[in-house]
Amino acid sequence: MANRFGKRMGDSLFVKMSLNLRELAQLAGVKSTELAEVINDLEEKRILKMMGNSFEIDLQKLR
């Protein structure tokens, strides 16, 4: 998804998506509640930032 819809800017990857949480969970093969927990955890750690129909991943913090 990142290669197709993403754009790298410095240490961040910006991805535009038109999927809701349920659809994204189906693609990942997990329950929506499980995905929501992971997203919340990554947001608390400031690795992931959700912004409406897009999100930003801090690649430096993933390492």
LOPAKE-910805 format. One record per residue (C-alpha): x, y, z. Coordinates in nm, 2 decimals. Example, Ala and Ser with C-alpha at 12.3 -4.5 7.8 and 13.67 -1.06 7.14 Angstrom:
2
        x        y        z
     1.23    -0.45     0.78
     1.37    -0.11     0.71
This chain:
63
        x        y        z
     0.00     0.00     0.00
     0.28     0.24     0.09
     0.46     0.19    -0.25
     0.14     0.25    -0.44
    -0.02     0.53    -0.23
     0.26     0.66    -0.02
     0.51     0.94    -0.04
     0.83     0.95     0.16
     0.94     1.29     0.30
     1.25     1.27     0.51
     1.20     1.02     0.79
     0.83     1.01     0.74
     0.60     0.81     0.51
     0.27     0.97     0.42
     0.00     0.74     0.28
    -0.34     0.85     0.15
    -0.61     0.58     0.17
    -0.99     0.57     0.12
    -1.04     0.27     0.35
    -1.22     0.28     0.68
    -1.10     0.09     0.98
    -1.32    -0.22     0.90
    -1.19    -0.24     0.54
    -0.83    -0.20     0.65
    -0.87    -0.47     0.92
    -1.02    -0.70     0.65
    -0.71    -0.65     0.43
    -0.48    -0.72     0.72
    -0.69    -1.03     0.83
    -0.75    -0.90     1.18
    -1.05    -0.78     1.38
    -1.13    -0.41     1.37
    -1.10    -0.39     1.75
    -0.75    -0.55     1.73
    -0.64    -0.30     1.46
    -0.78    -0.01     1.66
    -0.57    -0.12     1.96
    -0.25    -0.14     1.75
    -0.33     0.20     1.59
    -0.39     0.36     1.94
    -0.06     0.21     2.07
     0.14     0.34     1.77
    -0.02     0.69     1.81
     0.07     0.70     2.18
     0.43     0.62     2.08
     0.41     0.89     1.82
     0.50     0.64     1.55
     0.17     0.67     1.36
    -0.05     0.98     1.31
    -0.39     0.93     1.16
    -0.54     1.22     0.97
    -0.88     1.15     0.82
    -0.82     0.97     0.49
    -0.44     0.95     0.53
    -0.17     0.87     0.78
     0.19     0.94     0.86
     0.45     0.69     0.98
     0.76     0.81     1.15
     1.02     0.57     1.00
     1.29     0.68     1.24
     1.09     0.57     1.54
     1.01     0.23     1.39
     1.38     0.14     1.41
